[in-house]
Amino acid sequence: MPEITVIHIGFLVAATLVGIILGWVIRGNRSQQEKAAVSAGWQEQIDAQRKEHERLVSQNKNLMDQVSQFQASNRDAKNRAKELSTVVQEAFARRDELQREIKDIRSNLEAAVTQRDKLQTDLETRGNDDDLLKEKDDKIFQLSRELENWQDRLPPLIERYRVRDEEAAKIEAELAAARERINELEQEQDEDHAETRIEPVHNPNRLTDGRDASNDPIDAATQTVESAEEPLDGAKDNLKKIKGVGPAIEKTLNELGIFRFEQIADMSEYDIDRVAQRLKGFHSRIYREDWIGQARELLERDRSA
């Protein structure tokens, strides 16, 4: 067996040290590679989150712009409907005035024709008295002139009435279209509230860009209506007599403090909006079913009974 000398031990120690150094170097290189791979992965995740954040900010901006445009369109449609309603009422008033005027002219015309026929009959039965004939002729001539005058005035009035009636029908059609548009906008608003999902925004200043738009809810005091007590005198009308008002709607109206036809007949735009907020989607129905007109007719019927 050969002897183990100091040289052999030195070679073994040297080989061990070289192996340790090579292993440490290889392990360091591998650690650096793993660290670089992990850093690259984190950087990709950070870039992806930044892009997603920018996408969400852009999406929320677009949603706010759409909401603003919808609100502006809704306000314009309501203003247009009010203007058309006023114009329709004026057109109906002018049409009624023309009808009365035409009726008066026809009555006068019939009276003139009756008087002329009577004078002609009297002339034929009373003989050949010259003075009487001259007087009758003068009266007949005068009545004939008046008759011609009324006949000349009647066609323009009839034409004016026809034009006014066509204008009223056109305006009424525009009003119905405007009310239908308002109903569509309200339905779109309900659908947008049901389907749109608002993502959280971590940088509000960047989202608004200094604008004053807000998504805060309207003050609850303007949206909720406390239940109203029944009138002290106990006088309540059967609101279900109004077409379109059922037991559930009557109960809601009572909760809003509306118990009588007179209250519905005197409803203002503010009252209509207040009732429509409780009866979702009923804003156009109140106009379409003419609750106010029906209430006034029921009041007149009760007073005349």
Secondary structure as a PSIPRED ss2 file (coil, helix, strand):
# PSIPRED VFORMAT (PSIPRED V4.0)

   1 M C   1.000  0.000  0.000
   2 P C   1.000  0.000  0.000
   3 E C   1.000  0.000  0.000
   4 I C   1.000  0.000  0.000
   5 T C   1.000  0.000  0.000
   6 V H   0.000  1.000  0.000
   7 I H   0.000  1.000  0.000
   8 H H   0.000  1.000  0.000
   9 I H   0.000  1.000  0.000
  10 G H   0.000  1.000  0.000
  11 F H   0.000  1.000  0.000
  12 L H   0.000  1.000  0.000
  13 V H   0.000  1.000  0.000
  14 A H   0.000  1.000  0.000
  15 A H   0.000  1.000  0.000
  16 T H   0.000  1.000  0.000
  17 L H   0.000  1.000  0.000
  18 V H   0.000  1.000  0.000
  19 G H   0.000  1.000  0.000
  20 I H   0.000  1.000  0.000
  21 I H   0.000  1.000  0.000
  22 L H   0.000  1.000  0.000
  23 G H   0.000  1.000  0.000
  24 W H   0.000  1.000  0.000
  25 V H   0.000  1.000  0.000
  26 I H   0.000  1.000  0.000
  27 R H   0.000  1.000  0.000
  28 G H   0.000  1.000  0.000
  29 N H   0.000  1.000  0.000
  30 R H   0.000  1.000  0.000
  31 S H   0.000  1.000  0.000
  32 Q H   0.000  1.000  0.000
  33 Q H   0.000  1.000  0.000
  34 E H   0.000  1.000  0.000
  35 K H   0.000  1.000  0.000
  36 A H   0.000  1.000  0.000
  37 A H   0.000  1.000  0.000
  38 V H   0.000  1.000  0.000
  39 S H   0.000  1.000  0.000
  40 A H   0.000  1.000  0.000
  41 G H   0.000  1.000  0.000
  42 W H   0.000  1.000  0.000
  43 Q H   0.000  1.000  0.000
  44 E H   0.000  1.000  0.000
  45 Q H   0.000  1.000  0.000
  46 I H   0.000  1.000  0.000
  47 D H   0.000  1.000  0.000
  48 A H   0.000  1.000  0.000
  49 Q H   0.000  1.000  0.000
  50 R H   0.000  1.000  0.000
  51 K H   0.000  1.000  0.000
  52 E H   0.000  1.000  0.000
  53 H H   0.000  1.000  0.000
  54 E H   0.000  1.000  0.000
  55 R H   0.000  1.000  0.000
  56 L H   0.000  1.000  0.000
  57 V H   0.000  1.000  0.000
  58 S H   0.000  1.000  0.000
  59 Q H   0.000  1.000  0.000
  60 N H   0.000  1.000  0.000
  61 K H   0.000  1.000  0.000
  62 N H   0.000  1.000  0.000
  63 L H   0.000  1.000  0.000
  64 M H   0.000  1.000  0.000
  65 D H   0.000  1.000  0.000
  66 Q H   0.000  1.000  0.000
  67 V H   0.000  1.000  0.000
  68 S H   0.000  1.000  0.000
  69 Q H   0.000  1.000  0.000
  70 F H   0.000  1.000  0.000
  71 Q H   0.000  1.000  0.000
  72 A H   0.000  1.000  0.000
  73 S H   0.000  1.000  0.000
  74 N H   0.000  1.000  0.000
  75 R H   0.000  1.000  0.000
  76 D H   0.000  1.000  0.000
  77 A H   0.000  1.000  0.000
  78 K H   0.000  1.000  0.000
  79 N H   0.000  1.000  0.000
  80 R H   0.000  1.000  0.000
  81 A H   0.000  1.000  0.000
  82 K H   0.000  1.000  0.000
  83 E H   0.000  1.000  0.000
  84 L H   0.000  1.000  0.000
  85 S H   0.000  1.000  0.000
  86 T H   0.000  1.000  0.000
  87 V H   0.000  1.000  0.000
  88 V H   0.000  1.000  0.000
  89 Q H   0.000  1.000  0.000
  90 E H   0.000  1.000  0.000
  91 A H   0.000  1.000  0.000
  92 F H   0.000  1.000  0.000
  93 A H   0.000  1.000  0.000
  94 R H   0.000  1.000  0.000
  95 R H   0.000  1.000  0.000
  96 D H   0.000  1.000  0.000
  97 E H   0.000  1.000  0.000
  98 L H   0.000  1.000  0.000
  99 Q H   0.000  1.000  0.000
 100 R H   0.000  1.000  0.000
 101 E H   0.000  1.000  0.000
 102 I H   0.000  1.000  0.000
 103 K H   0.000  1.000  0.000
 104 D H   0.000  1.000  0.000
 105 I H   0.000  1.000  0.000
 106 R H   0.000  1.000  0.000
 107 S H   0.000  1.000  0.000
 108 N H   0.000  1.000  0.000
 109 L H   0.000  1.000  0.000
 110 E H   0.000  1.000  0.000
 111 A H   0.000  1.000  0.000
 112 A H   0.000  1.000  0.000
 113 V H   0.000  1.000  0.000
 114 T H   0.000  1.000  0.000
 115 Q H   0.000  1.000  0.000
 116 R H   0.000  1.000  0.000
 117 D H   0.000  1.000  0.000
 118 K H   0.000  1.000  0.000
 119 L H   0.000  1.000  0.000
 120 Q H   0.000  1.000  0.000
 121 T H   0.000  1.000  0.000
 122 D H   0.000  1.000  0.000
 123 L H   0.000  1.000  0.000
 124 E H   0.000  1.000  0.000
 125 T H   0.000  1.000  0.000
 126 R C   1.000  0.000  0.000
 127 G C   1.000  0.000  0.000
 128 N C   1.000  0.000  0.000
 129 D C   1.000  0.000  0.000
 130 D H   0.000  1.000  0.000
 131 D H   0.000  1.000  0.000
 132 L H   0.000  1.000  0.000
 133 L H   0.000  1.000  0.000
 134 K H   0.000  1.000  0.000
 135 E H   0.000  1.000  0.000
 136 K H   0.000  1.000  0.000
 137 D H   0.000  1.000  0.000
 138 D H   0.000  1.000  0.000
 139 K H   0.000  1.000  0.000
 140 I H   0.000  1.000  0.000
 141 F H   0.000  1.000  0.000
 142 Q H   0.000  1.000  0.000
 143 L H   0.000  1.000  0.000
 144 S H   0.000  1.000  0.000
 145 R H   0.000  1.000  0.000
 146 E H   0.000  1.000  0.000
 147 L H   0.000  1.000  0.000
 148 E H   0.000  1.000  0.000
 149 N H   0.000  1.000  0.000
 150 W H   0.000  1.000  0.000
 151 Q H   0.000  1.000  0.000
 152 D H   0.000  1.000  0.000
 153 R H   0.000  1.000  0.000
 154 L H   0.000  1.000  0.000
 155 P H   0.000  1.000  0.000
 156 P H   0.000  1.000  0.000
 157 L H   0.000  1.000  0.000
 158 I H   0.000  1.000  0.000
 159 E H   0.000  1.000  0.000
 160 R H   0.000  1.000  0.000
 161 Y H   0.000  1.000  0.000
 162 R H   0.000  1.000  0.000
 163 V H   0.000  1.000  0.000
 164 R H   0.000  1.000  0.000
 165 D H   0.000  1.000  0.000
 166 E H   0.000  1.000  0.000
 167 E H   0.000  1.000  0.000
 168 A H   0.000  1.000  0.000
 169 A H   0.000  1.000  0.000
 170 K H   0.000  1.000  0.000
 171 I H   0.000  1.000  0.000
 172 E H   0.000  1.000  0.000
 173 A H   0.000  1.000  0.000
 174 E H   0.000  1.000  0.000
 175 L H   0.000  1.000  0.000
 176 A H   0.000  1.000  0.000
 177 A H   0.000  1.000  0.000
 178 A H   0.000  1.000  0.000
 179 R H   0.000  1.000  0.000
 180 E H   0.000  1.000  0.000
 181 R H   0.000  1.000  0.000
 182 I H   0.000  1.000  0.000
 183 N H   0.000  1.000  0.000
 184 E H   0.000  1.000  0.000
 185 L H   0.000  1.000  0.000
 186 E H   0.000  1.000  0.000
 187 Q H   0.000  1.000  0.000
 188 E H   0.000  1.000  0.000
 189 Q H   0.000  1.000  0.000
 190 D H   0.000  1.000  0.000
 191 E H   0.000  1.000  0.000
 192 D H   0.000  1.000  0.000
 193 H H   0.000  1.000  0.000
 194 A H   0.000  1.000  0.000
 195 E H   0.000  1.000  0.000
 196 T C   1.000  0.000  0.000
 197 R C   1.000  0.000  0.000
 198 I C   1.000  0.000  0.000
 199 E C   1.000  0.000  0.000
 200 P C   1.000  0.000  0.000
 201 V C   1.000  0.000  0.000
 202 H C   1.000  0.000  0.000
 203 N C   1.000  0.000  0.000
 204 P H   0.000  1.000  0.000
 205 N H   0.000  1.000  0.000
 206 R H   0.000  1.000  0.000
 207 L H   0.000  1.000  0.000
 208 T H   0.000  1.000  0.000
 209 D C   1.000  0.000  0.000
 210 G C   1.000  0.000  0.000
 211 R C   1.000  0.000  0.000
 212 D C   1.000  0.000  0.000
 213 A C   1.000  0.000  0.000
 214 S C   1.000  0.000  0.000
 215 N C   1.000  0.000  0.000
 216 D C   1.000  0.000  0.000
 217 P C   1.000  0.000  0.000
 218 I C   1.000  0.000  0.000
 219 D C   1.000  0.000  0.000
 220 A H   0.000  1.000  0.000
 221 A H   0.000  1.000  0.000
 222 T H   0.000  1.000  0.000
 223 Q H   0.000  1.000  0.000
 224 T C   1.000  0.000  0.000
 225 V C   1.000  0.000  0.000
 226 E C   1.000  0.000  0.000
 227 S C   1.000  0.000  0.000
 228 A C   1.000  0.000  0.000
 229 E C   1.000  0.000  0.000
 230 E C   1.000  0.000  0.000
 231 P C   1.000  0.000  0.000
 232 L C   1.000  0.000  0.000
 233 D C   1.000  0.000  0.000
 234 G C   1.000  0.000  0.000
 235 A C   1.000  0.000  0.000
 236 K C   1.000  0.000  0.000
 237 D C   1.000  0.000  0.000
 238 N C   1.000  0.000  0.000
 239 L H   0.000  1.000  0.000
 240 K H   0.000  1.000  0.000
 241 K H   0.000  1.000  0.000
 242 I C   1.000  0.000  0.000
 243 K C   1.000  0.000  0.000
 244 G C   1.000  0.000  0.000
 245 V C   1.000  0.000  0.000
 246 G C   1.000  0.000  0.000
 247 P H   0.000  1.000  0.000
 248 A H   0.000  1.000  0.000
 249 I H   0.000  1.000  0.000
 250 E H   0.000  1.000  0.000
 251 K H   0.000  1.000  0.000
 252 T H   0.000  1.000  0.000
 253 L H   0.000  1.000  0.000
 254 N H   0.000  1.000  0.000
 255 E H   0.000  1.000  0.000
 256 L C   1.000  0.000  0.000
 257 G C   1.000  0.000  0.000
 258 I C   1.000  0.000  0.000
 259 F C   1.000  0.000  0.000
 260 R C   1.000  0.000  0.000
 261 F H   0.000  1.000  0.000
 262 E H   0.000  1.000  0.000
 263 Q H   0.000  1.000  0.000
 264 I H   0.000  1.000  0.000
 265 A H   0.000  1.000  0.000
 266 D C   1.000  0.000  0.000
 267 M C   1.000  0.000  0.000
 268 S C   1.000  0.000  0.000
 269 E H   0.000  1.000  0.000
 270 Y H   0.000  1.000  0.000
 271 D H   0.000  1.000  0.000
 272 I H   0.000  1.000  0.000
 273 D H   0.000  1.000  0.000
 274 R H   0.000  1.000  0.000
 275 V H   0.000  1.000  0.000
 276 A H   0.000  1.000  0.000
 277 Q H   0.000  1.000  0.000
 278 R H   0.000  1.000  0.000
 279 L C   1.000  0.000  0.000
 280 K C   1.000  0.000  0.000
 281 G C   1.000  0.000  0.000
 282 F C   1.000  0.000  0.000
 283 H H   0.000  1.000  0.000
 284 S H   0.000  1.000  0.000
 285 R H   0.000  1.000  0.000
 286 I H   0.000  1.000  0.000
 287 Y H   0.000  1.000  0.000
 288 R H   0.000  1.000  0.000
 289 E C   1.000  0.000  0.000
 290 D C   1.000  0.000  0.000
 291 W H   0.000  1.000  0.000
 292 I H   0.000  1.000  0.000
 293 G H   0.000  1.000  0.000
 294 Q H   0.000  1.000  0.000
 295 A H   0.000  1.000  0.000
 296 R H   0.000  1.000  0.000
 297 E H   0.000  1.000  0.000
 298 L H   0.000  1.000  0.000
 299 L H   0.000  1.000  0.000
 300 E H   0.000  1.000  0.000
 301 R H   0.000  1.000  0.000
 302 D H   0.000  1.000  0.000
 303 R H   0.000  1.000  0.000
 304 S H   0.000  1.000  0.000
 305 A C   1.000  0.000  0.000
